Amino acid sequence: MNFMMKTERITLRHWLETDAKALYKYASDPEVGPRAGWQPHKSEEESLEIIRTVFNNPTTWAIVWNETGEAIGAIGYGPSCDCSLPAREGEPTVGYWVGKPYWGKGICTEALRLMIAHIRETTVIRSLISGHFTDNHASGRVMEKCGFVATGETVFDNSLHLGENRPIRVLRLELKSL
C-alpha cells in the first residue's frame, strides 16, 4: 500500500502508525470530529487504533502537508459510513476532514479533486455519494467545487449527538454515464 497522489501542497498516502501523534493532535479538537460525524479522539492510543482499523484499507489516505510532512487530515471512499445515505448499489461514500489550522485554505477541495481523478483513472465506479451536516456549509462547498450535485434528499443521523437528529444534505457525483 505504497501508492501516493501528490500536488504542490499536499500528498495523499496511506496512514502509518507513526502518524498517530499527528492524528491525535488534530482529531482530538472538539470542533473537528463532530462536524464530520465522529467523536473527538481521547488519546494518542485511540488514534493509533483508528489507524490500525478504520484507516487500514486501500481507499483511505492521510492528507499530508508537503511543507512539514505531517498528516493533517484524512480522505477516502468506501462503505465505511453508517449515516444512512441513499447510496446506489456499488456506490461508495466519500468522506474527508482536515485539522482546524488548515480550514479555509482549499485543502479538502484539492484532496477531493485528486482522489476523484484517481477513481476515474483506476476504477469502474460510476458515481460517488456524500453528505454534510446542514450546519457545515464549508464541507458542502468542497463537494460542489468538485462537481457533486445536491440530490434534494435529506437524511438524519443521531448516532453522534445523544439522540439529537442532525439533518444531512445528500450530494452525488456522476463519474461515468449509466
DAFEN-V111533 format. One record per pair of residues at least 12 apart in sequence whose C-alpha atoms are under 6 Angstrom apart, sorted by sequence separation. I is the first residue (numbers start at 1). J is the second residue. If there is no record, write none. Layout:
BEGIN
I_J ; I_J
END
This chain:
BEGIN
28_40 ; 62_74 ; 155_167 ; 156_168 ; 27_40 ; 28_41 ; 61_74 ; 79_92 ; 155_168 ; 27_41 ; 61_75 ; 78_92 ; 79_93 ; 154_168 ; 60_75 ; 61_76 ; 77_92 ; 78_93 ; 154_169 ; 60_76 ; 77_93 ; 154_170 ; 59_76 ; 77_94 ; 153_170 ; 59_77 ; 76_94 ; 76_95 ; 151_170 ; 24_44 ; 75_95 ; 150_170 ; 151_171 ; 75_96 ; 150_171 ; 74_96 ; 149_171 ; 21_44 ; 24_47 ; 74_97 ; 148_171 ; 149_172 ; 73_97 ; 148_172 ; 73_98 ; 148_173 ; 72_98 ; 73_99 ; 20_47 ; 72_99 ; 20_48 ; 109_142 ; 134_167 ; 133_167 ; 134_168 ; 133_168 ; 134_169 ; 91_127 ; 92_128 ; 93_129 ; 94_130 ; 132_168 ; 91_128 ; 93_130 ; 131_168 ; 132_169 ; 131_169 ; 131_170 ; 130_170 ; 131_171 ; 130_171 ; 129_171 ; 129_172 ; 128_172 ; 128_173 ; 127_173 ; 14_61 ; 15_62 ; 127_174 ; 13_61 ; 14_62 ; 127_175 ; 12_61 ; 13_62 ; 126_175 ; 12_62 ; 126_176 ; 12_63 ; 11_63 ; 11_64 ; 10_64 ; 10_65 ; 10_66 ; 9_66 ; 26_99 ; 83_157
END
